[in-house]
Amino acid sequence: MADNRMIGVCYYPEHWPETTWENDAARMAALGIDYVRIGEFAWSRLEPTRDDYRFDWLEHAIEILHSAGLKVILGTPTTTPPKWLVDEMPDILPVNQQGQVLGFGSRRHYCFSHEGFQAECVRIVTALAQRFGNHPGVVAWQIDNEYGCHDTARSWANASLSGFRRWLKDKYQTIDQLNKAWGNVFWSMEYVGFESVPLPAIAPTEMNPSHQLDFYRFSSDQIVAFNRRQTEILRALSPGRDLIHNFMGRTLTFDHFELGADLDVSSWDSYPLGFLEDRAGANTQHQRNFVRAGDPDFQAFHHDLYRATSAGRWWVMEQQPGPVNWADHNPVPRKGMIRLWTWEAFAHGAEVVSYFRWRQAPFAQEQMHAGLLRPDGVETEAFFEAKSVVEEMQRIETQTTGTADVALVLDYTSSWAWETQPQGREFDYFELIFDHYRALRRLGLSVDIVSADTEDLSKYRMVVIPGLFAWKPALLQALATYGGITIVGPRSGSKTEHFNIPDQLPPNLPRDLADIIVTQVESLRPDCPIGIRATQGQLKLWREFAVPGPDCHTLLESDDGVPVLLRQNRLHYLAGWPDDALFDSIFIDLADKAGLAVRSLPQGLRIRQNGNHLYVFNYGDSVADLEAHGIEGDFLLGQSQLPPSGVAVVDTGSNASD
């Protein structure tokens, strides 16, 4: 098996008698598992009372796994502070926006801003690193677990209030500067000192958006700093080990690019069926169509996102192996889908796909969550699908992911801004970004997701920038020298850093790039779309009234004569939110201008170019004829008549990603 493409599993030795550990390790090794993650929820077993460290059981488990040839990822247990610590420091508990304390009894029950808890985390992580930092069986550390899960990225506790006031003082220096930046002269909101600034909680109506946005920025910074404290300890005491965190799907409440800069590997937890209803934003018919397969684009989107957050190295730390326990409905995956999800991650450059979990727990909150084994130790369908992947990987040479044809700019501040002031009930930044991504994937285009601080776009043939709150200097400079096709889209450049309308009006681009002003906008009811002249499709949810200058040309306009797509040289401005048909029309034309070949793929068929290997995935429930979609070459895996849940790897003879 190639060194940079392996499988793993999540294991909880503390849940099982020690007499089972050796057999479990032997079975993992026999399956072909390389990595085993342990320990991320074990604080109460590691330290049942203050300073009573019980590390021997963990060392025994690590020794057994290591002796079986398995590589251990050791989790820091800070996501689950034990009850004795909560009793000592009850104010570590987070508080929601309604002022309710989120109590003990589950997980993620801490406020990132609590300095006492930060010190406790430093203490337990230091103790673990001193004991296991140079153990030959420990090859990586997972820091904490799923930051932001369960809406815990932001806390309205007293610790947050104190931290937020310090953060504001560092940023603005004087209260007059803060009042000016926030526009606090409006509604008599001026503060006399930083000590009088509250957290933006519940008020009679909308709170100042600048205030809210700064609180969201502060909350993200607190998570980044919390994570950084642990990375500094582990780099000092456990050199040479990869540092990892496992992100979640559709969790934009903190900046993964900033946090990922402190990691060696970004990973994420992929639950396609759970996310279909919970996070993919799909309509009811779409959910029915893919109820046992998952959304055809949701996993790929996050693969591409997290690959971008830590210099290209990324894993799936938790891959769904069967029904989960936490979604509104928890169906069994269609036969073959666990294999498909695994191969899709590898197609997008994953080094490791790790299944959650080894054996289904018979107790507590996740007892209905499937594993590779049933609670009685019998193998599940997922076990055998993982085994198939291991065997197939032996036959297929690893390819480098390379650079995609298209860059899609994602910006976390934009997500927080439009959450703060959506201007329309349905306006959602993730949905806007995801709609653009889906449209590109429907045309068979591979996509790299990049940050709004990107300094160089020259390696891409097309750049897509939707909904960017405020321009970053680096991105503006990159656009000024970029020679490819650019499409800047709805709401981009509509605010300044401090959440004010720019003096020269949106999209606030230099006139030599785009001589356009947006004079007003409207949010649309879902049942009141705007028709487009001379092409298929409509605008939905959002429309802008853009006025072009003399060097700017209108390419598309609405039925009522308002410009929809404008062009100045190779930069295009999209003054609204297209539906699928309009997206297809626009992107087919722009791809042609960029010299990119497109395919019109059916709803459940998706592809990803990886070196000279083209990966093909059938999320649909009927056989797909690949030749009918121009997919030809030497089939290393699969066949041209691709069945439901089928995977094909085609040697195309050329590296289309370079």
C-alpha positions as CSV (number, residue, x, y, z in Angstrom):
1,M,0.0,0.0,0.0
2,A,1.3,3.5,-0.8
3,D,2.7,5.3,2.2
4,N,0.5,8.3,1.8
5,R,-2.8,6.5,1.4
6,M,-3.9,4.4,4.4
7,I,-6.9,3.6,6.5
8,G,-7.4,4.0,10.2
9,V,-10.0,3.5,12.9
10,C,-11.2,5.1,16.1
11,Y,-10.8,2.9,19.2
12,Y,-11.8,3.3,22.9
13,P,-9.8,0.8,25.0
14,E,-11.3,2.2,28.1
15,H,-14.7,1.0,27.0
16,W,-13.7,-2.6,26.8
17,P,-12.0,-5.2,29.1
18,E,-8.2,-5.3,28.8
19,T,-8.6,-9.0,27.8
20,T,-10.0,-7.9,24.5
21,W,-7.3,-5.4,23.5
22,E,-4.8,-7.8,22.0
23,N,-7.4,-9.6,19.9
24,D,-8.8,-6.2,18.7
25,A,-5.3,-5.0,17.7
26,A,-4.6,-8.3,15.8
27,R,-7.9,-8.0,13.9
28,M,-7.2,-4.4,13.0
29,A,-3.8,-5.3,11.7
30,A,-5.2,-8.2,9.7
31,L,-7.8,-5.9,8.1
32,G,-5.1,-3.6,6.9
33,I,-5.6,-0.8,9.3
34,D,-2.5,1.5,9.8
35,Y,-3.7,4.2,12.3
36,V,-5.7,4.0,15.5
37,R,-7.0,7.1,17.2
38,I,-7.5,6.8,21.0
39,G,-7.8,8.8,24.2
40,E,-9.7,12.0,23.1
41,F,-12.5,11.5,25.6
42,A,-10.6,9.8,28.5
43,W,-9.8,12.6,30.9
44,S,-11.8,11.1,33.8
45,R,-9.9,7.8,33.4
46,L,-6.6,9.5,33.0
47,E,-7.1,11.7,36.1
48,P,-10.0,10.5,38.2
49,T,-9.2,13.2,40.9
50,R,-6.9,16.2,40.8
51,D,-3.2,15.2,40.3
52,D,-4.0,11.5,40.5
53,Y,-2.7,10.5,37.1
54,R,-3.6,7.0,35.9
55,F,-1.6,6.6,32.7
56,D,-0.6,3.0,33.0
57,W,-3.8,1.6,31.3
58,L,-3.2,4.0,28.4
59,E,0.4,3.0,28.1
60,H,-0.6,-0.7,28.1
61,A,-3.1,0.0,25.3
62,I,-0.5,1.9,23.3
63,E,2.0,-1.0,23.7
64,I,-0.5,-3.5,22.5
65,L,-1.4,-1.5,19.4
66,H,2.2,-0.7,18.7
67,S,3.3,-4.3,19.0
68,A,0.6,-5.2,16.4
69,G,2.3,-2.8,14.0
70,L,-0.4,-0.1,14.4
71,K,0.4,3.6,14.6
72,V,-1.3,5.5,17.4
73,I,-2.9,8.9,17.2
74,L,-3.2,10.1,20.8
75,G,-6.0,12.6,21.5
76,T,-5.7,15.3,24.1
77,P,-8.8,14.9,26.3
78,T,-9.7,18.6,26.7
79,T,-13.1,18.3,25.0
80,T,-14.5,16.5,28.1
81,P,-13.4,18.1,31.3
82,P,-14.2,15.7,34.2
83,K,-16.9,16.3,36.8
84,W,-14.5,17.0,39.6
85,L,-13.0,19.9,37.5
86,V,-16.4,21.3,36.8
87,D,-17.2,21.2,40.5
88,E,-14.0,23.1,41.3
89,M,-14.6,25.6,38.5
90,P,-18.3,25.7,37.7
91,D,-17.8,28.9,35.6
92,I,-15.9,27.0,33.0
93,L,-19.3,25.9,31.6
94,P,-20.3,27.8,28.4
95,V,-23.4,30.0,28.4
96,N,-25.6,30.4,25.3
97,Q,-26.9,33.6,23.8
98,Q,-30.1,33.3,25.9
99,G,-28.1,33.2,29.1
100,Q,-28.5,29.5,29.8
101,V,-25.6,27.6,31.3
102,L,-24.8,24.5,29.2
103,G,-24.2,22.0,31.9
104,F,-22.2,18.8,32.6
105,G,-23.3,15.4,31.2
106,S,-22.2,15.3,27.6
107,R,-19.2,17.0,26.0
108,R,-17.7,20.3,24.8
109,H,-18.9,21.8,28.1
110,Y,-16.3,24.6,28.5
111,C,-15.8,28.2,27.5
112,F,-12.7,28.8,25.4
113,S,-12.1,32.1,27.2
114,H,-11.9,30.7,30.7
115,E,-8.3,31.3,31.8
116,G,-8.5,28.7,34.6
117,F,-9.6,26.0,32.2
118,Q,-6.9,27.0,29.8
119,A,-4.3,26.4,32.5
120,E,-5.9,23.0,33.3
121,C,-5.6,22.1,29.7
122,V,-2.0,23.1,29.6
123,R,-1.4,20.9,32.7
124,I,-3.0,17.7,31.4
125,V,-1.6,18.0,27.9
126,T,1.9,18.6,29.4
127,A,1.6,15.6,31.6
128,L,0.5,13.4,28.7
129,A,3.3,14.7,26.4
130,Q,5.9,14.1,29.1
131,R,4.8,10.5,29.4
132,F,4.0,9.6,25.8
133,G,5.6,12.3,23.7
134,N,8.6,10.1,22.6
135,H,6.8,6.8,22.7
136,P,7.6,5.0,19.4
137,G,4.0,3.9,19.0
138,V,2.7,7.5,19.1
139,V,3.1,9.0,15.7
140,A,0.5,11.9,15.9
141,W,-1.7,13.9,18.3
142,Q,-5.2,14.9,17.8
143,I,-5.8,18.2,19.6
144,D,-9.2,18.3,21.4
145,N,-12.2,17.1,19.3
146,E,-14.5,18.9,16.9
147,Y,-14.2,22.5,17.8
148,G,-17.5,24.3,17.5
149,C,-19.6,21.2,17.5
150,H,-23.0,21.5,19.2
151,D,-22.9,25.3,18.7
152,T,-20.1,25.7,21.2
153,A,-17.8,28.0,19.3
154,R,-19.3,31.1,21.0
155,S,-19.9,31.5,24.7
156,W,-21.7,34.4,26.5
157,A,-20.1,33.5,29.9
158,N,-18.4,36.1,32.1
159,A,-15.0,34.8,30.9
160,S,-16.0,35.7,27.4
161,L,-17.1,39.2,28.4
162,S,-13.7,39.9,30.1
163,G,-11.8,38.5,27.2
164,F,-13.9,40.3,24.6
165,R,-13.2,43.7,26.3
166,R,-9.5,43.0,26.4
167,W,-9.6,42.0,22.7
168,L,-11.5,45.2,21.8
169,K,-9.0,47.4,23.7
170,D,-6.1,45.7,21.9
171,K,-7.8,46.3,18.5
172,Y,-9.1,49.8,18.9
173,Q,-6.8,51.3,21.6
174,T,-9.4,54.0,22.5
175,I,-13.1,53.8,23.0
176,D,-13.5,56.8,20.6
177,Q,-12.0,54.7,17.9
178,L,-14.4,51.8,18.7
179,N,-17.4,54.1,18.7
180,K,-16.4,55.6,15.3
181,A,-15.7,52.2,13.7
182,W,-19.0,50.7,14.9
183,G,-21.0,53.8,14.0
184,N,-22.3,54.0,17.6
185,V,-23.7,57.5,17.1
186,F,-26.6,55.6,15.6
187,W,-29.4,54.9,18.1
188,S,-27.3,56.5,20.9
189,M,-25.1,53.4,21.3
190,E,-21.9,55.2,22.2
191,Y,-19.8,53.7,25.1
192,V,-17.8,55.7,27.6
193,G,-15.2,53.0,28.2
194,F,-14.3,49.4,27.2
195,E,-15.6,48.2,30.6
196,S,-19.1,49.2,29.5
197,V,-19.2,47.2,26.3
198,P,-21.5,44.2,26.7
199,L,-21.6,40.9,24.8
200,P,-24.1,41.1,21.9
201,A,-26.8,38.9,23.4
202,I,-30.5,39.4,23.4
203,A,-32.0,42.9,22.7
204,P,-35.4,44.2,21.7
205,T,-34.3,44.2,18.0
206,E,-31.2,43.8,15.9
207,M,-27.9,44.7,17.6
208,N,-25.2,46.7,15.9
209,P,-23.8,44.4,13.2
210,S,-20.2,45.7,13.7
211,H,-20.5,44.8,17.4
212,Q,-21.7,41.3,16.5
213,L,-19.1,40.7,13.9
214,D,-16.3,41.7,16.2
215,F,-17.6,39.3,18.8
216,Y,-17.6,36.5,16.2
217,R,-14.0,37.5,15.3
218,F,-13.0,37.4,18.9
219,S,-14.7,34.0,19.4
220,S,-12.7,32.6,16.5
221,D,-9.5,34.0,17.8
222,Q,-10.1,32.4,21.2
223,I,-10.4,28.9,19.5
224,V,-7.2,29.5,17.5
225,A,-5.4,30.6,20.7
226,F,-6.8,27.6,22.6
227,N,-5.5,25.2,20.0
228,R,-2.2,27.0,19.7
229,R,-1.4,26.5,23.4
230,Q,-1.6,22.8,22.9
231,T,0.4,22.7,19.7
232,E,3.3,24.6,21.4
233,I,3.4,22.1,24.2
234,L,3.3,19.1,21.9
235,R,5.9,20.5,19.5
236,A,8.3,21.0,22.4
237,L,7.7,17.7,24.1
238,S,6.8,15.4,21.2
239,P,8.9,16.5,18.3
240,G,8.4,14.9,14.9
241,R,4.8,13.9,15.5
242,D,2.0,15.2,13.3
243,L,-0.4,17.6,15.0
244,I,-4.0,17.2,13.8
245,H,-7.5,18.5,14.6
246,N,-10.8,17.0,13.3
247,F,-13.1,19.6,11.9
248,M,-16.8,19.2,11.2
249,G,-19.1,19.6,8.2
250,R,-20.7,23.0,7.6
251,T,-19.1,24.6,10.7
252,L,-18.0,28.1,9.8
253,T,-18.1,29.6,13.3
254,F,-14.3,29.8,13.4
255,D,-11.5,30.3,10.9
256,H,-10.1,27.0,9.8
257,F,-7.4,28.6,7.7
258,E,-6.0,30.4,10.8
259,L,-6.3,27.4,13.0
260,G,-4.9,25.1,10.3
261,A,-1.7,27.2,10.1
262,D,-0.7,25.7,13.5
263,L,-1.4,22.1,12.4
264,D,0.5,19.6,10.3
265,V,-2.6,17.9,9.1
266,S,-6.2,19.1,8.9
267,S,-8.8,16.4,9.2
268,W,-12.6,16.3,9.3
269,D,-15.4,14.0,10.4
270,S,-17.5,12.8,7.4
271,Y,-21.0,11.6,8.0
272,P,-22.7,11.7,4.6
273,L,-26.1,10.4,5.7
274,G,-26.3,12.4,8.9
275,F,-25.3,15.6,7.1
276,L,-27.8,15.1,4.3
277,E,-30.7,16.3,6.4
278,D,-28.8,18.1,9.1
279,R,-26.4,20.3,7.1
280,A,-26.4,19.8,3.3
281,G,-29.3,22.2,2.8
282,A,-31.0,19.9,0.4
283,N,-34.7,20.0,-0.4
284,T,-37.0,17.1,0.5
285,Q,-36.9,15.5,-3.0
286,H,-33.1,15.7,-3.1
287,Q,-33.0,14.0,0.4
288,R,-35.2,11.2,-0.8
289,N,-33.1,10.7,-3.9
290,F,-29.9,10.3,-1.9
291,V,-31.2,9.0,1.4
292,R,-28.8,6.1,1.5
293,A,-25.9,7.7,-0.4
294,G,-25.5,11.2,0.9
295,D,-25.3,14.4,-1.0
296,P,-23.0,14.0,-4.1
297,D,-21.1,17.2,-3.5
298,F,-21.2,17.8,0.3
299,Q,-18.3,15.4,1.2
300,A,-16.2,16.6,-1.8
301,F,-16.7,20.2,-0.8
302,H,-15.2,19.6,2.7
303,H,-12.4,17.4,1.3
304,D,-11.4,20.4,-0.9
305,L,-11.9,22.9,1.9
306,Y,-9.8,21.1,4.6
307,R,-7.1,20.2,2.1
308,A,-6.6,24.0,1.8
309,T,-6.3,24.7,5.5
310,S,-3.0,22.9,6.3
311,A,-0.8,23.2,3.3
312,G,-2.4,20.4,1.4
313,R,-2.1,17.6,4.0
314,W,-5.5,16.3,5.2
315,W,-7.3,13.2,6.5
316,V,-10.8,12.0,7.2
317,M,-10.6,11.3,10.9
318,E,-14.1,9.9,11.3
319,Q,-15.8,8.2,8.3
320,Q,-19.4,7.1,8.8
321,P,-19.5,3.2,8.8
322,G,-23.3,2.7,9.0
323,P,-26.3,4.3,10.7
324,V,-25.5,7.1,13.1
325,N,-27.3,8.1,16.3
326,W,-27.7,11.9,16.1
327,A,-29.6,12.8,12.9
328,D,-33.3,13.3,12.5
329,H,-33.4,10.0,10.6
330,N,-30.6,7.4,10.5
331,P,-30.8,5.0,7.6
332,V,-28.4,2.3,6.6
333,P,-26.0,3.3,3.8
334,R,-26.6,1.6,0.5
335,K,-24.3,-1.3,-0.2
336,G,-21.0,0.0,-1.5
337,M,-21.3,3.6,-0.3
338,I,-18.7,3.2,2.5
339,R,-16.3,2.0,-0.1
340,L,-17.3,4.9,-2.4
341,W,-16.9,7.5,0.4
342,T,-13.4,6.2,1.2
343,W,-12.2,6.2,-2.4
344,E,-13.7,9.7,-2.9
345,A,-11.6,11.0,0.0
346,F,-8.5,9.5,-1.6
347,A,-9.4,11.0,-4.9
348,H,-9.3,14.5,-3.3
349,G,-5.9,13.8,-1.7
350,A,-6.6,12.3,1.7
351,E,-3.6,10.5,3.3
352,V,-5.8,8.6,5.7
353,V,-9.4,7.6,6.0
354,S,-10.3,6.5,9.5
355,Y,-13.6,4.9,10.4
356,F,-15.6,5.7,13.4
357,R,-15.6,3.4,15.2
358,W,-14.0,-0.1,15.7
359,R,-16.8,-1.6,17.7
360,Q,-20.2,-0.3,18.4
361,A,-20.7,0.8,22.0
362,P,-23.5,-1.0,23.9
363,F,-24.0,1.9,26.3
364,A,-24.4,5.7,26.7
365,Q,-25.2,8.4,24.1
366,E,-23.7,6.7,21.0
367,Q,-24.9,3.1,21.5
368,M,-26.9,3.4,18.3
369,H,-23.9,4.5,16.3
370,A,-22.6,1.7,14.1
371,G,-19.0,0.6,13.9
372,L,-16.9,-1.8,11.9
373,L,-17.9,-4.4,14.4
374,R,-21.2,-5.0,16.1
375,P,-21.2,-4.8,20.0
376,D,-20.8,-8.6,20.0
377,G,-17.6,-8.3,17.9
378,V,-19.1,-9.6,14.6
379,E,-18.0,-7.8,11.4
380,T,-20.5,-5.4,9.8
381,E,-20.8,-4.6,6.1
382,A,-18.5,-1.6,6.7
383,F,-15.7,-4.0,7.8
384,F,-15.9,-5.8,4.5
385,E,-16.1,-2.6,2.4
386,A,-13.0,-1.3,4.1
387,K,-11.3,-4.6,3.4
388,S,-12.2,-4.2,-0.3
389,V,-10.6,-0.7,-0.3
390,V,-7.4,-2.1,1.2
391,E,-7.2,-4.8,-1.4
392,E,-8.0,-2.4,-4.3
393,M,-5.4,0.1,-3.2
394,Q,-2.7,-2.5,-3.7
395,R,-3.4,-2.4,-7.4
396,I,-3.7,1.3,-8.1
397,E,-0.7,3.6,-8.0
398,T,-0.9,6.8,-5.9
399,Q,-1.2,10.0,-7.8
400,T,-0.6,13.5,-6.5
401,T,-3.7,15.7,-6.3
402,G,-2.1,18.6,-8.1
403,T,-3.8,21.9,-8.8
404,A,-7.4,22.0,-9.9
405,D,-8.7,24.0,-12.8
406,V,-10.9,26.4,-10.7
407,A,-10.3,28.2,-7.5
408,L,-13.3,29.0,-5.3
409,V,-12.6,31.7,-2.6
410,L,-14.1,31.0,0.8
411,D,-13.9,33.5,3.6
412,Y,-15.0,32.9,7.2
413,T,-15.5,36.6,8.0
414,S,-18.1,36.7,5.2
415,S,-20.0,33.9,6.8
416,W,-20.1,35.7,10.1
417,A,-21.1,39.0,8.5
418,W,-24.0,37.6,6.5
419,E,-25.1,35.6,9.6
420,T,-25.2,38.9,11.4
421,Q,-27.1,40.9,8.7
422,P,-28.5,38.5,6.1
423,Q,-30.9,41.1,4.7
424,G,-33.2,38.2,3.7
425,R,-34.4,35.2,5.7
426,E,-33.0,32.7,3.2
427,F,-29.6,34.4,2.6
428,D,-26.9,32.0,3.8
429,Y,-23.3,32.3,2.9
430,F,-22.6,28.5,3.0
431,E,-25.5,27.9,0.7
432,L,-24.2,30.6,-1.7
433,I,-20.7,29.1,-1.7
434,F,-22.0,25.6,-2.0
435,D,-24.3,26.4,-4.9
436,H,-21.3,27.7,-6.8
437,Y,-19.3,24.6,-5.9
438,R,-22.2,22.3,-7.0
439,A,-22.5,24.0,-10.3
440,L,-18.8,23.6,-11.1
441,R,-18.9,19.9,-10.1
442,R,-22.0,19.3,-12.3
443,L,-19.8,20.3,-15.2
444,G,-17.1,17.9,-14.2
445,L,-14.7,20.6,-13.1
446,S,-12.2,20.0,-10.2
447,V,-12.1,22.7,-7.6
448,D,-9.5,24.0,-5.1
449,I,-11.0,26.1,-2.3
450,V,-8.7,29.0,-1.3
451,S,-8.8,31.7,1.4
452,A,-9.5,35.4,0.8
453,D,-5.9,36.1,1.8
454,T,-4.6,34.3,-1.2
455,E,-1.7,36.1,-2.8
456,D,-1.3,34.2,-6.0
457,L,-4.0,33.0,-8.4
458,S,-1.8,32.4,-11.5
459,K,-2.0,28.6,-11.4
460,Y,-5.8,28.6,-12.0
461,R,-7.7,29.1,-15.2
462,M,-10.8,30.4,-13.5
463,V,-11.4,32.1,-10.1
464,V,-14.8,32.3,-8.5
465,I,-15.5,34.8,-5.7
466,P,-19.0,34.8,-4.3
467,G,-20.4,36.8,-1.4
468,L,-17.0,38.2,-0.2
469,F,-17.8,40.6,2.7
470,A,-14.8,42.9,2.3
471,W,-11.8,42.8,0.1
472,K,-8.4,41.7,1.5
473,P,-5.4,43.6,0.1
474,A,-3.6,40.4,-0.9
475,L,-6.5,39.2,-3.0
476,L,-7.0,42.5,-4.7
477,Q,-3.3,42.5,-5.6
478,A,-3.6,39.0,-6.9
479,L,-6.6,39.9,-9.1
480,A,-4.8,42.9,-10.5
481,T,-2.2,40.6,-12.0
482,Y,-4.3,37.6,-12.7
483,G,-4.7,36.7,-16.4
484,G,-7.5,34.1,-16.2
485,I,-11.2,34.3,-16.1
486,T,-12.7,35.7,-12.9
487,I,-16.3,35.8,-11.7
488,V,-17.0,38.0,-8.7
489,G,-20.4,37.4,-7.3
490,P,-23.3,38.7,-5.4
491,R,-22.7,40.9,-2.4
492,S,-18.9,40.9,-2.8
493,G,-17.1,44.0,-1.7
494,S,-20.4,45.4,-0.3
495,K,-18.9,46.4,3.1
496,T,-15.7,47.7,4.6
497,E,-13.8,45.8,7.3
498,H,-15.9,47.6,10.0
499,F,-19.2,46.6,8.4
500,N,-20.0,49.9,6.7
501,I,-21.0,50.5,3.0
502,P,-17.9,51.6,1.2
503,D,-17.7,55.2,0.0
504,Q,-17.5,54.2,-3.7
505,L,-20.3,51.7,-3.3
506,P,-20.1,47.9,-3.9
507,P,-18.4,45.9,-5.3
508,N,-15.7,48.4,-4.2
509,L,-13.2,47.2,-6.9
510,P,-10.6,49.5,-8.6
511,R,-12.3,51.0,-11.7
512,D,-9.6,49.5,-13.9
513,L,-10.7,46.1,-12.8
514,A,-14.5,46.6,-12.7
515,D,-16.1,50.0,-13.4
516,I,-19.3,49.0,-11.7
517,I,-21.4,50.3,-8.8
518,V,-24.3,48.6,-7.1
519,T,-26.9,51.2,-6.3
520,Q,-29.4,49.0,-4.4
521,V,-30.2,45.4,-3.6
522,E,-33.2,43.3,-3.0
523,S,-33.8,40.0,-1.3
524,L,-36.4,37.9,-3.0
525,R,-39.1,35.6,-1.7
526,P,-38.3,31.9,-2.7
527,D,-41.5,32.0,-4.8
528,C,-40.7,35.3,-6.6
529,P,-37.6,34.6,-8.8
530,I,-36.4,37.0,-11.5
531,G,-36.4,35.7,-15.1
532,I,-33.4,36.2,-17.4
533,R,-33.6,37.2,-21.1
534,A,-32.2,35.0,-23.8
535,T,-31.1,32.2,-21.7
536,Q,-32.4,29.5,-19.3
537,G,-32.6,30.0,-15.6
538,Q,-33.6,32.6,-13.1
539,L,-32.2,34.6,-10.2
540,K,-33.4,33.5,-6.8
541,L,-33.3,35.0,-3.3
542,W,-31.0,37.9,-4.1
543,R,-30.7,40.5,-6.9
544,E,-28.6,43.6,-7.3
545,F,-29.0,46.7,-9.4
546,A,-25.6,47.1,-11.0
547,V,-24.7,50.1,-13.1
548,P,-21.8,49.5,-15.5
549,G,-19.3,52.2,-16.5
550,P,-18.2,52.8,-20.2
551,D,-15.6,50.1,-20.2
552,C,-18.0,47.4,-18.8
553,H,-20.3,45.4,-20.9
554,T,-23.6,43.7,-20.0
555,L,-23.7,40.1,-21.0
556,L,-27.0,39.1,-19.4
557,E,-30.0,41.0,-18.2
558,S,-33.2,40.3,-16.4
559,D,-36.6,40.3,-17.9
560,D,-37.1,43.8,-16.5
561,G,-33.9,45.1,-18.1
562,V,-31.5,45.1,-15.2
563,P,-27.9,43.9,-15.8
564,V,-27.3,40.4,-14.3
565,L,-23.8,39.4,-15.7
566,L,-21.3,42.1,-16.6
567,R,-17.8,41.9,-18.0
568,Q,-14.8,44.1,-18.0
569,N,-11.9,42.5,-19.8
570,R,-11.6,39.0,-18.2
571,L,-13.4,39.9,-14.9
572,H,-17.1,39.2,-14.7
573,Y,-19.6,40.4,-12.1
574,L,-22.7,38.4,-11.2
575,A,-25.4,40.7,-9.8
576,G,-27.6,38.0,-8.2
577,W,-27.9,34.4,-7.0
578,P,-28.6,32.1,-10.0
579,D,-30.7,28.9,-9.9
580,D,-29.1,25.7,-11.3
581,A,-30.0,26.3,-14.9
582,L,-28.6,29.8,-14.9
583,F,-25.5,28.7,-13.1
584,D,-25.0,26.0,-15.8
585,S,-25.4,28.5,-18.6
586,I,-23.0,31.0,-17.1
587,F,-20.3,28.5,-16.1
588,I,-20.4,26.6,-19.4
589,D,-19.7,29.9,-21.2
590,L,-16.9,31.0,-18.8
591,A,-15.3,27.6,-18.8
592,D,-15.1,27.8,-22.6
593,K,-13.5,31.2,-22.3
594,A,-11.0,29.8,-19.8
595,G,-10.2,26.9,-22.2
596,L,-11.7,24.2,-19.9
597,A,-13.6,21.2,-21.2
598,V,-16.9,20.5,-19.4
599,R,-19.2,17.6,-19.1
600,S,-22.9,17.8,-18.2
601,L,-23.1,15.2,-15.5
602,P,-26.3,13.6,-14.3
603,Q,-27.5,14.3,-10.8
604,G,-25.7,11.5,-9.0
605,L,-22.5,11.1,-11.1
606,R,-19.4,13.0,-10.0
607,I,-15.7,13.0,-11.1
608,R,-12.4,14.2,-9.7
609,Q,-9.1,14.5,-11.6
610,N,-6.1,13.4,-9.6
611,G,-2.9,13.4,-11.6
612,N,-3.6,11.3,-14.8
613,H,-6.2,9.3,-12.9
614,L,-9.9,10.3,-13.3
615,Y,-12.0,9.1,-10.4
616,V,-15.7,8.5,-11.0
617,F,-18.4,8.1,-8.4
618,N,-22.0,7.0,-8.8
619,Y,-24.1,8.4,-6.0
620,G,-27.2,7.6,-8.1
621,D,-29.5,4.6,-7.9
622,S,-29.2,3.5,-11.5
623,V,-26.4,2.4,-13.8
624,A,-24.4,5.3,-15.3
625,D,-23.0,5.0,-18.8
626,L,-19.6,6.7,-18.6
627,E,-18.9,6.6,-22.3
628,A,-22.0,8.6,-22.9
629,H,-20.4,11.4,-20.7
630,G,-17.1,11.3,-22.5
631,I,-15.3,9.2,-19.8
632,E,-12.9,6.9,-21.6
633,G,-9.5,5.4,-21.0
634,D,-7.9,2.5,-19.3
635,F,-10.1,1.4,-16.4
636,L,-7.9,0.5,-13.4
637,L,-11.0,0.1,-11.3
638,G,-14.6,-0.3,-12.2
639,Q,-16.2,-0.3,-15.7
640,S,-17.9,2.0,-18.2
641,Q,-21.3,0.8,-17.1
642,L,-21.0,2.0,-13.5
643,P,-23.5,0.6,-11.1
644,P,-25.1,2.4,-8.1
645,S,-22.4,3.1,-5.4
646,G,-19.8,2.2,-8.1
647,V,-16.3,3.6,-8.2
648,A,-14.2,3.8,-11.3
649,V,-10.5,4.9,-11.7
650,V,-9.6,5.7,-15.3
651,D,-6.1,6.3,-16.5
652,T,-6.7,9.2,-18.9
653,G,-3.0,9.3,-20.1
654,S,-2.6,13.0,-19.2
655,N,-2.4,15.1,-16.1
656,A,-5.5,17.3,-16.5
657,S,-4.9,18.9,-13.1
658,D,-1.6,20.4,-14.0
